Amino acid sequence: MADKLRIYKGALRLLGPHELATLTDDRPERYQLDDAWDDAVEHLLTQGLWNFGIRAVEMTADDDEEPLFGWDYGFLKPDDWVRTAGISNEATFRIGFEDYEDEAGKWFANVDTLYVRYVSNDAAYGLNIGAWRQPFAKALEAYLAFESGLPISNDRGNRNDLYSLYKERLTKAKTLDAFDESVKYSPAGRVVRSRFSRRFGKDG
């Protein structure tokens, strides 16, 4: 489980010998991290389809939205939308659906109901620090250190190294998150499908 103070301490360790005991310490490095925090978290959320941030909603067409030419219905994106993970015209998301348009902060389609999975920056989803896995938190540490590096350490060479470390950690975090997703939704094996077919087939 991640927490903000631990992430701050991790970022400062990357920048050199800095001490921080609490999130209210009256220290310049803490203020630099505070300034960078919101934008850094938002940036990280846009970089992957993080399982902890995925929210699924049913959306009905907005009567106040002027339909785009060629489309019958408009849907305003949710306020907490960060990145789209999937759109379907049925609630299970098992059937592919590409008959929509994404334009100017809205979706347009020829059906009056859409089911959308997206990365959310709601406090219960993407901004729920307690739900962040360690690889995501470690990538955020490196990005915070990169964003705050010049004001705190005034070392440009170090800042370039921090960006490389951030990219390395981000790749690892995305890989592990995608692996968890594939395990969660992996299809049944051949033997299981065969047994299922015999049990619930036409003669079942």
Secondary structure, 3 states (H helix, E strand, C coil): CCCHHHHHHHHHHHHCCCCCCCCCCCCHHHHHHHHHHHHHHHHHHHCCCCHHHEEEEEEECCCCCCCCCCCCEEEECCCCEEEEEEEECCCCCCCCCCCEEEECCEEEECCCEEEEEEEECCCCCCCCHHHCCHHHHHHHHHHHHHHHHHHHHCCHHHHHHHHHHHHHHHHHHHHHHHHHHHHHCCCCCHHHHHHHHHHHCCCC
